Amino acid sequence: MQVILTRPCVSEVDQLAQQSNFLEEDIAALEAFCHQTGYTSSSQPKSSSESKKK
């Protein structure tokens, strides 16, 4: 299973997803954690969580 993410924290979450075969709920939880900690590994600012669409 491959999970392609195009959101803040993408590289970190994507690595974990491919390594551990995370479920989609786990991905969402990780994203939420990334947003809470304000960590963004992409060029998007933390405030762009509104553009987080599935």
C-alpha positions in Angstrom: 0.0 0.0 0.0 1.4 3.4 -1.0 0.2 6.6 0.6 0.9 9.8 -1.3 0.5 12.9 0.8 0.7 16.5 -0.5 0.3 18.3 2.8 2.5 19.9 5.5 4.6 17.3 7.3 4.3 15.3 4.1 7.8 13.8 4.0 7.8 12.7 7.6 4.3 11.2 7.5 4.9 9.7 4.1 8.1 7.9 5.2 6.3 6.5 8.2 3.4 5.4 6.1 5.5 3.5 3.6 7.8 2.0 6.3 5.1 0.8 8.6 2.1 0.5 6.2 0.1 2.9 8.4 -3.7 3.0 8.0 -5.4 6.1 6.8 -6.5 6.9 10.4 -3.0 6.7 11.5 -2.0 9.1 8.8 -4.7 11.5 9.8 -3.5 11.3 13.4 0.0 12.0 12.5 -1.0 14.9 10.4 -3.0 16.3 13.3 0.1 15.9 15.5 2.2 17.7 12.9 -0.2 20.6 12.8 -0.4 20.8 16.6 3.4 20.9 17.0 3.5 23.4 14.1 6.0 21.2 12.3 6.0 21.6 8.5 8.5 19.8 6.3 7.0 21.3 3.1 7.1 24.9 1.9 3.5 25.5 3.0 3.0 27.6 6.1 1.2 26.1 9.2 -1.8 28.3 8.5 -2.5 26.5 5.2 -4.4 23.7 7.0 -7.6 25.0 5.3 -6.3 23.8 2.0 -6.0 20.3 3.5 -8.5 18.5 1.3 -8.9 14.8 0.7 
